[in-house]
Amino acid sequence: MSTNYIGAVERGEKIPSLKTFIDILNTFSASVDMVLSDVLQEGYQLRQLNLAIR
């Protein structure tokens, strides 16, 4: 992977495949929950709000 590709992923210009995402996490010794914690928590809150409205 090139630094340009990694930069594009960081800026949201590219979305890596699952395999590439796992490779990036392994390279940086990062866990999925550490990287996605804000995204998953926000998604959970939105889902909870939608259920409360119904």
Gaussian input, Z-matrix of N, CA and C with variables (Angstrom, degrees):
# hf/3-21g

backbone

0 1
 N
 C     1     B1
 C     2     B2     1     A1
 N     3     B3     2     A2     1     D1
 C     4     B4     3     A3     2     D2
 C     5     B5     4     A4     3     D3
 N     6     B6     5     A5     4     D4
 C     7     B7     6     A6     5     D5
 C     8     B8     7     A7     6     D6
 N     9     B9     8     A8     7     D7
 C    10    B10     9     A9     8     D8
 C    11    B11    10    A10     9     D9
 N    12    B12    11    A11    10    D10
 C    13    B13    12    A12    11    D11
 C    14    B14    13    A13    12    D12
 N    15    B15    14    A14    13    D13
 C    16    B16    15    A15    14    D14
 C    17    B17    16    A16    15    D15
 N    18    B18    17    A17    16    D16
 C    19    B19    18    A18    17    D17
 C    20    B20    19    A19    18    D18
 N    21    B21    20    A20    19    D19
 C    22    B22    21    A21    20    D20
 C    23    B23    22    A22    21    D21
 N    24    B24    23    A23    22    D22
 C    25    B25    24    A24    23    D23
 C    26    B26    25    A25    24    D24
 N    27    B27    26    A26    25    D25
 C    28    B28    27    A27    26    D26
 C    29    B29    28    A28    27    D27
 N    30    B30    29    A29    28    D28
 C    31    B31    30    A30    29    D29
 C    32    B32    31    A31    30    D30
 N    33    B33    32    A32    31    D31
 C    34    B34    33    A33    32    D32
 C    35    B35    34    A34    33    D33
 N    36    B36    35    A35    34    D34
 C    37    B37    36    A36    35    D35
 C    38    B38    37    A37    36    D36
 N    39    B39    38    A38    37    D37
 C    40    B40    39    A39    38    D38
 C    41    B41    40    A40    39    D39
 N    42    B42    41    A41    40    D40
 C    43    B43    42    A42    41    D41
 C    44    B44    43    A43    42    D42
 N    45    B45    44    A44    43    D43
 C    46    B46    45    A45    44    D44
 C    47    B47    46    A46    45    D45
 N    48    B48    47    A47    46    D46
 C    49    B49    48    A48    47    D47
 C    50    B50    49    A49    48    D48
 N    51    B51    50    A50    49    D49
 C    52    B52    51    A51    50    D50
 C    53    B53    52    A52    51    D51
 N    54    B54    53    A53    52    D52
 C    55    B55    54    A54    53    D53
 C    56    B56    55    A55    54    D54
 N    57    B57    56    A56    55    D55
 C    58    B58    57    A57    56    D56
 C    59    B59    58    A58    57    D57
 N    60    B60    59    A59    58    D58
 C    61    B61    60    A60    59    D59
 C    62    B62    61    A61    60    D60
 N    63    B63    62    A62    61    D61
 C    64    B64    63    A63    62    D62
 C    65    B65    64    A64    63    D63
 N    66    B66    65    A65    64    D64
 C    67    B67    66    A66    65    D65
 C    68    B68    67    A67    66    D66
 N    69    B69    68    A68    67    D67
 C    70    B70    69    A69    68    D68
 C    71    B71    70    A70    69    D69
 N    72    B72    71    A71    70    D70
 C    73    B73    72    A72    71    D71
 C    74    B74    73    A73    72    D72
 N    75    B75    74    A74    73    D73
 C    76    B76    75    A75    74    D74
 C    77    B77    76    A76    75    D75
 N    78    B78    77    A77    76    D76
 C    79    B79    78    A78    77    D77
 C    80    B80    79    A79    78    D78
 N    81    B81    80    A80    79    D79
 C    82    B82    81    A81    80    D80
 C    83    B83    82    A82    81    D81
 N    84    B84    83    A83    82    D82
 C    85    B85    84    A84    83    D83
 C    86    B86    85    A85    84    D84
 N    87    B87    86    A86    85    D85
 C    88    B88    87    A87    86    D86
 C    89    B89    88    A88    87    D87
 N    90    B90    89    A89    88    D88
 C    91    B91    90    A90    89    D89
 C    92    B92    91    A91    90    D90
 N    93    B93    92    A92    91    D91
 C    94    B94    93    A93    92    D92
 C    95    B95    94    A94    93    D93
 N    96    B96    95    A95    94    D94
 C    97    B97    96    A96    95    D95
 C    98    B98    97    A97    96    D96
 N    99    B99    98    A98    97    D97
 C   100   B100    99    A99    98    D98
 C   101   B101   100   A100    99    D99
 N   102   B102   101   A101   100   D100
 C   103   B103   102   A102   101   D101
 C   104   B104   103   A103   102   D102
 N   105   B105   104   A104   103   D103
 C   106   B106   105   A105   104   D104
 C   107   B107   106   A106   105   D105
 N   108   B108   107   A107   106   D106
 C   109   B109   108   A108   107   D107
 C   110   B110   109   A109   108   D108
 N   111   B111   110   A110   109   D109
 C   112   B112   111   A111   110   D110
 C   113   B113   112   A112   111   D111
 N   114   B114   113   A113   112   D112
 C   115   B115   114   A114   113   D113
 C   116   B116   115   A115   114   D114
 N   117   B117   116   A116   115   D115
 C   118   B118   117   A117   116   D116
 C   119   B119   118   A118   117   D117
 N   120   B120   119   A119   118   D118
 C   121   B121   120   A120   119   D119
 C   122   B122   121   A121   120   D120
 N   123   B123   122   A122   121   D121
 C   124   B124   123   A123   122   D122
 C   125   B125   124   A124   123   D123
 N   126   B126   125   A125   124   D124
 C   127   B127   126   A126   125   D125
 C   128   B128   127   A127   126   D126
 N   129   B129   128   A128   127   D127
 C   130   B130   129   A129   128   D128
 C   131   B131   130   A130   129   D129
 N   132   B132   131   A131   130   D130
 C   133   B133   132   A132   131   D131
 C   134   B134   133   A133   132   D132
 N   135   B135   134   A134   133   D133
 C   136   B136   135   A135   134   D134
 C   137   B137   136   A136   135   D135
 N   138   B138   137   A137   136   D136
 C   139   B139   138   A138   137   D137
 C   140   B140   139   A139   138   D138
 N   141   B141   140   A140   139   D139
 C   142   B142   141   A141   140   D140
 C   143   B143   142   A142   141   D141
 N   144   B144   143   A143   142   D142
 C   145   B145   144   A144   143   D143
 C   146   B146   145   A145   144   D144
 N   147   B147   146   A146   145   D145
 C   148   B148   147   A147   146   D146
 C   149   B149   148   A148   147   D147
 N   150   B150   149   A149   148   D148
 C   151   B151   150   A150   149   D149
 C   152   B152   151   A151   150   D150
 N   153   B153   152   A152   151   D151
 C   154   B154   153   A153   152   D152
 C   155   B155   154   A154   153   D153
 N   156   B156   155   A155   154   D154
 C   157   B157   156   A156   155   D155
 C   158   B158   157   A157   156   D156
 N   159   B159   158   A158   157   D157
 C   160   B160   159   A159   158   D158
 C   161   B161   160   A160   159   D159

   B1=1.4490
   B2=1.5205
   B3=1.2753
   B4=1.4583
   B5=1.5254
   B6=1.3175
   B7=1.4632
   B8=1.5245
   B9=1.3323
   B10=1.4671
   B11=1.5282
   B12=1.3366
   B13=1.4667
   B14=1.5286
   B15=1.3268
   B16=1.4670
   B17=1.5290
   B18=1.3286
   B19=1.4580
   B20=1.5189
   B21=1.3369
   B22=1.4654
   B23=1.5275
   B24=1.3188
   B25=1.4678
   B26=1.5304
   B27=1.3229
   B28=1.4657
   B29=1.5278
   B30=1.3224
   B31=1.4671
   B32=1.5209
   B33=1.3168
   B34=1.4545
   B35=1.5165
   B36=1.3171
   B37=1.4625
   B38=1.5270
   B39=1.3077
   B40=1.4603
   B41=1.5187
   B42=1.3233
   B43=1.4618
   B44=1.5250
   B45=1.3256
   B46=1.4602
   B47=1.5288
   B48=1.3067
   B49=1.4671
   B50=1.5269
   B51=1.3122
   B52=1.4597
   B53=1.5224
   B54=1.3201
   B55=1.4693
   B56=1.5277
   B57=1.3164
   B58=1.4681
   B59=1.5243
   B60=1.3348
   B61=1.4625
   B62=1.5263
   B63=1.3148
   B64=1.4723
   B65=1.5233
   B66=1.3272
   B67=1.4705
   B68=1.5294
   B69=1.3332
   B70=1.4663
   B71=1.5241
   B72=1.3388
   B73=1.4665
   B74=1.5276
   B75=1.3263
   B76=1.4657
   B77=1.5220
   B78=1.3146
   B79=1.4625
   B80=1.5182
   B81=1.3169
   B82=1.4567
   B83=1.5285
   B84=1.3340
   B85=1.4682
   B86=1.5270
   B87=1.3152
   B88=1.4695
   B89=1.5224
   B90=1.3216
   B91=1.4601
   B92=1.5245
   B93=1.3150
   B94=1.4616
   B95=1.5219
   B96=1.3317
   B97=1.4633
   B98=1.5178
   B99=1.3307
   B100=1.4569
   B101=1.5310
   B102=1.3128
   B103=1.4579
   B104=1.5261
   B105=1.3171
   B106=1.4603
   B107=1.5307
   B108=1.3071
   B109=1.4635
   B110=1.5285
   B111=1.3168
   B112=1.4678
   B113=1.5144
   B114=1.3034
   B115=1.4609
   B116=1.5230
   B117=1.3131
   B118=1.4550
   B119=1.5159
   B120=1.3028
   B121=1.4625
   B122=1.5217
   B123=1.3122
   B124=1.4568
   B125=1.5222
   B126=1.3237
   B127=1.4559
   B128=1.5114
   B129=1.3200
   B130=1.4648
   B131=1.5210
   B132=1.3342
   B133=1.4559
   B134=1.5219
   B135=1.3254
   B136=1.4575
   B137=1.5178
   B138=1.3105
   B139=1.4695
   B140=1.5227
   B141=1.3212
   B142=1.4579
   B143=1.5293
   B144=1.3308
   B145=1.4633
   B146=1.5289
   B147=1.3276
   B148=1.4529
   B149=1.5162
   B150=1.3088
   B151=1.4590
   B152=1.5231
   B153=1.3402
   B154=1.4601
   B155=1.5284
   B156=1.3238
   B157=1.4640
   B158=1.5258
   B159=1.3077
   B160=1.4656
   B161=1.4488
   A1=108.95
   A2=114.95
   A3=119.39
   A4=110.27
   A5=115.14
   A6=119.33
   A7=110.28
   A8=116.87
   A9=119.84
   A10=110.56
   A11=116.91
   A12=120.89
   A13=110.49
   A14=116.48
   A15=120.70
   A16=109.86
   A17=117.13
   A18=120.89
   A19=111.98
   A20=116.70
   A21=121.25
   A22=110.52
   A23=117.38
   A24=121.08
   A25=109.37
   A26=117.34
   A27=121.07
   A28=112.09
   A29=116.46
   A30=120.75
   A31=112.90
   A32=117.23
   A33=121.26
   A34=113.46
   A35=117.38
   A36=121.51
   A37=111.81
   A38=116.75
   A39=123.04
   A40=108.51
   A41=115.27
   A42=120.98
   A43=106.87
   A44=117.08
   A45=119.08
   A46=111.96
   A47=115.03
   A48=119.21
   A49=107.81
   A50=116.50
   A51=120.22
   A52=110.94
   A53=116.88
   A54=120.48
   A55=110.76
   A56=116.89
   A57=120.74
   A58=110.26
   A59=117.03
   A60=121.43
   A61=110.55
   A62=116.64
   A63=121.05
   A64=110.31
   A65=117.02
   A66=120.24
   A67=111.06
   A68=116.62
   A69=120.48
   A70=110.29
   A71=117.42
   A72=120.98
   A73=111.07
   A74=116.65
   A75=120.05
   A76=111.54
   A77=117.35
   A78=120.88
   A79=111.23
   A80=116.39
   A81=120.72
   A82=113.18
   A83=117.71
   A84=122.70
   A85=111.15
   A86=114.95
   A87=121.29
   A88=108.72
   A89=115.66
   A90=120.05
   A91=109.48
   A92=115.64
   A93=120.91
   A94=110.30
   A95=117.37
   A96=119.06
   A97=111.69
   A98=117.50
   A99=120.16
   A100=110.39
   A101=117.04
   A102=121.57
   A103=111.69
   A104=117.21
   A105=120.97
   A106=114.16
   A107=118.75
   A108=120.52
   A109=112.43
   A110=118.36
   A111=119.85
   A112=111.24
   A113=117.07
   A114=121.69
   A115=110.26
   A116=116.39
   A117=120.00
   A118=111.69
   A119=117.23
   A120=120.14
   A121=109.66
   A122=118.07
   A123=121.47
   A124=110.20
   A125=117.12
   A126=120.58
   A127=111.30
   A128=116.92
   A129=121.48
   A130=110.22
   A131=117.47
   A132=121.12
   A133=110.76
   A134=117.92
   A135=120.92
   A136=110.68
   A137=117.39
   A138=121.70
   A139=109.66
   A140=116.82
   A141=120.71
   A142=110.02
   A143=117.63
   A144=121.50
   A145=110.31
   A146=117.89
   A147=120.92
   A148=111.52
   A149=118.05
   A150=121.07
   A151=110.98
   A152=116.66
   A153=120.51
   A154=111.38
   A155=116.57
   A156=121.07
   A157=110.87
   A158=117.02
   A159=121.43
   A160=109.26
   D1=138.84
   D2=179.71
   D3=-89.19
   D4=160.80
   D5=176.74
   D6=-65.97
   D7=-31.22
   D8=177.16
   D9=-63.00
   D10=-41.82
   D11=179.60
   D12=-64.72
   D13=-45.85
   D14=179.19
   D15=-60.36
   D16=-41.99
   D17=177.43
   D18=-61.72
   D19=-40.56
   D20=178.62
   D21=-64.89
   D22=-37.34
   D23=176.77
   D24=-65.62
   D25=-44.90
   D26=179.70
   D27=-61.34
   D28=-36.67
   D29=-179.91
   D30=-81.99
   D31=-5.04
   D32=-179.72
   D33=80.57
   D34=14.42
   D35=179.16
   D36=-81.39
   D37=-25.80
   D38=178.90
   D39=-128.84
   D40=147.35
   D41=174.60
   D42=-116.18
   D43=117.57
   D44=-177.25
   D45=-73.77
   D46=155.34
   D47=172.85
   D48=-67.62
   D49=166.60
   D50=-179.95
   D51=-59.93
   D52=-42.86
   D53=179.25
   D54=-61.30
   D55=-44.77
   D56=179.55
   D57=-64.85
   D58=-40.68
   D59=177.73
   D60=-59.02
   D61=-44.84
   D62=178.71
   D63=-64.49
   D64=-40.86
   D65=177.55
   D66=-60.97
   D67=-41.90
   D68=178.23
   D69=-62.91
   D70=-46.13
   D71=178.82
   D72=-59.32
   D73=-44.29
   D74=179.77
   D75=-65.10
   D76=-37.57
   D77=179.40
   D78=-62.03
   D79=-40.72
   D80=-178.25
   D81=-94.54
   D82=6.29
   D83=-178.08
   D84=51.67
   D85=45.04
   D86=-179.52
   D87=-110.56
   D88=148.67
   D89=177.35
   D90=-95.29
   D91=157.18
   D92=-179.80
   D93=-62.49
   D94=-43.21
   D95=-178.59
   D96=-65.49
   D97=-31.84
   D98=177.77
   D99=-67.28
   D100=-41.20
   D101=-177.25
   D102=-75.89
   D103=-39.15
   D104=-173.85
   D105=-101.00
   D106=7.14
   D107=-173.25
   D108=-57.40
   D109=-43.77
   D110=179.66
   D111=-67.04
   D112=-40.42
   D113=-178.61
   D114=-66.60
   D115=-47.27
   D116=-177.99
   D117=-67.93
   D118=-39.96
   D119=179.98
   D120=-65.11
   D121=-42.49
   D122=179.08
   D123=-63.74
   D124=-44.06
   D125=177.87
   D126=-60.41
   D127=-39.88
   D128=178.71
   D129=-64.34
   D130=-43.28
   D131=-179.81
   D132=-63.86
   D133=-41.54
   D134=179.01
   D135=-64.65
   D136=-42.01
   D137=178.42
   D138=-62.80
   D139=-41.34
   D140=179.76
   D141=-65.42
   D142=-39.80
   D143=178.36
   D144=-64.40
   D145=-43.10
   D146=178.51
   D147=-61.70
   D148=-37.58
   D149=178.75
   D150=-69.25
   D151=-35.55
   D152=-179.53
   D153=-68.84
   D154=-31.93
   D155=-178.29
   D156=-71.80
   D157=-34.92
   D158=-177.30
   D159=-70.62

